[in-house]
Protein backbone atom coordinates (compact mmCIF):
# COMPACT_ATOMS: atom_id res chain seq x y z
CA UNK A 1 0.00 0.00 0.00
CA UNK A 2 3.01 2.27 -0.35
CA UNK A 3 4.17 2.36 3.30
CA UNK A 4 7.92 2.75 2.84
CA UNK A 5 9.04 1.49 6.29
CA UNK A 6 7.05 -1.69 5.65
CA UNK A 7 8.66 -2.03 2.24
CA UNK A 8 12.11 -1.81 3.84
CA UNK A 9 11.12 -4.50 6.34
CA UNK A 10 9.88 -6.75 3.55
CA UNK A 11 13.13 -6.20 1.68
CA UNK A 12 15.22 -7.04 4.73
CA UNK A 13 13.13 -10.16 5.34
CA UNK A 14 13.93 -11.38 1.82
CA UNK A 15 17.54 -10.29 2.17
CA UNK A 16 18.13 -12.50 5.20
CA UNK A 17 15.45 -15.14 4.66
CA UNK A 18 13.46 -14.18 7.75
CA UNK A 19 10.08 -15.87 7.41
CA UNK A 20 10.41 -16.02 3.63
CA UNK A 21 12.92 -17.68 1.31
CA UNK A 22 16.16 -15.71 0.89
CA UNK A 23 15.82 -13.89 -2.44
CA UNK A 24 18.13 -10.99 -3.27
CA UNK A 25 16.18 -9.83 -6.33
CA UNK A 26 12.92 -9.74 -4.35
CA UNK A 27 14.74 -7.92 -1.53
CA UNK A 28 16.03 -5.34 -3.98
CA UNK A 29 12.57 -4.87 -5.49
CA UNK A 30 11.02 -4.05 -2.09
CA UNK A 31 13.90 -1.87 -0.97
CA UNK A 32 13.90 0.07 -4.25
CA UNK A 33 10.19 0.88 -3.75
CA UNK A 34 11.00 2.45 -0.38
CA UNK A 35 14.11 4.23 -1.65
CA UNK A 36 12.22 5.81 -4.55
CA UNK A 37 9.71 7.22 -2.04
CA UNK A 38 12.55 8.94 -0.17
CA UNK A 39 12.98 6.46 2.69
CA UNK A 40 16.56 6.97 3.95
CA UNK A 41 16.91 3.36 5.15
CA UNK A 42 15.84 2.14 1.73
CA UNK A 43 18.24 4.56 0.06
CA UNK A 44 21.10 3.37 2.24
CA UNK A 45 20.34 -0.26 1.45
CA UNK A 46 20.14 0.56 -2.26
CA UNK A 47 23.60 2.12 -1.96
CA UNK A 48 24.81 -1.22 -0.60
CA UNK A 49 23.17 -3.15 -3.44
CA UNK A 50 24.75 -0.86 -6.02
CA UNK A 51 28.13 -1.11 -4.29
CA UNK A 52 28.13 -4.77 -5.28
CA UNK A 53 26.75 -6.36 -2.14
CA UNK A 54 24.14 -9.12 -2.19
CA UNK A 55 25.09 -10.38 -5.64
CA UNK A 56 24.12 -7.16 -7.41
CA UNK A 57 26.50 -5.89 -10.11
CA UNK A 58 28.64 -2.95 -9.05
CA UNK A 59 27.27 0.44 -10.04
CA UNK A 60 29.54 2.93 -8.27
CA UNK A 61 27.76 6.06 -9.50
CA UNK A 62 24.34 4.73 -8.49
CA UNK A 63 25.75 3.63 -5.15
CA UNK A 64 27.06 7.13 -4.50
CA UNK A 65 23.78 8.75 -5.56
CA UNK A 66 21.70 6.56 -3.21
CA UNK A 67 24.13 7.08 -0.33
CA UNK A 68 24.06 10.85 -0.87
CA UNK A 69 20.25 10.92 -0.85
CA UNK A 70 20.23 9.06 2.46
CA UNK A 71 23.00 11.22 3.94
CA UNK A 72 21.24 14.43 2.91
CA UNK A 73 18.38 13.35 5.18
CA UNK A 74 20.71 12.84 8.12
N, C-alpha and C positions, 0 to 999 in steps of 0.2 A: 504493500500500500504506500510505498515511498518513504517509510520511516528509516532515515539513514543510519541511526545507531543499530537498529535491528538488522539492517543489511550488512553492517560490519560484523555483527555477531554471527550471522549466517555464514559469511565468508570465512571467519576464523574457525567456525565449526568444521567446514569443509577442508580448510587448510590443515587442521590437525586431526581430522577424523573423529570429532567429538559428537557422538550420537548419529553420525552419518558417515558414509564411506569417505575416506580421504580422496579428494579430487581437486587438484590445483586449478584446473580450468574453471570449475564451478566456483571455487573460492574467489578467483580473480573476477569472475562475472559479478558476483555479489558485492565485492569490495569496490569495483569500478562504479557500480550504481551509486554507492554512498559517496565516493570521491567526487563524482561529477556533480553531486548536489552540494558540494562544499564541506563535507564532513572531514575534519582534519585527521582523524584516525584512519579513515579510508584513504585519504591522500598520502599519508605516511606509509601505509601498507602498499599502495600502488607504487610509491618510490622504491620500495624493497623489491616488488615484482620486477620493475623495469631495470633494477640494478643487477638482475640476473639470478635472484633468489627464487626458490620454489619451481625450478625448471623452466622459467620464462626466459626467452632470449634477452640478452643485454641490450638496453636502449638507454645509453647514458644521458642523452638530452631529455628524454621523457622522465627519467628518474629524477634529474635535477628539477625539472618543472614541477613535478608532483611534490617533491620535498619542499620547494620554495613556497608553494601554495599552503602547505601545512604550517610551515614556519612563520609565514606572514600572519597566521591566525594565533600565533603564540604557542 
